[in-house]
Amino acid sequence: MMKLLATAVRTIAMAVPSLVRDLAGLCGVGLVSYGAWMIYPPAGFITGGLLLIVGTLLIALGNRAAG
């Protein structure tokens, strides 16, 4: 039981840095979109959509290059 718990804690500890990085990226997209929305409301939606599309493309290209 203790080995299982130790393995689970180790697995979670290894996943935390990537989760924090992804959360920070999503927060950044949200803040940039909100800032654009404060200037002109439709610009917030356009900016958010463009940032998410660019992020998805970068992830896809990175996965393609890795394997």
C-alpha positions, 0 to 999 in steps of 0.5 A: 500500500505504501509503495502504491501511495509513493508511486502515486505521489511521484507521478503527480509531482512529475505532472505538476510542472506541465500543468502549471505551465499550461495553466499559466498559458491559459491565464495569459490568453485570458488576460490578453483577450480581456484586455482587448475586450476592454478596448473593443468587445468583439476584439476580445473574442477575436484575440482569444480565438487567434491565440488558442489557434496559434497555441494549438498549431504550435502544440501540433507542430511540436508533437509532429517533430517529436514523433 
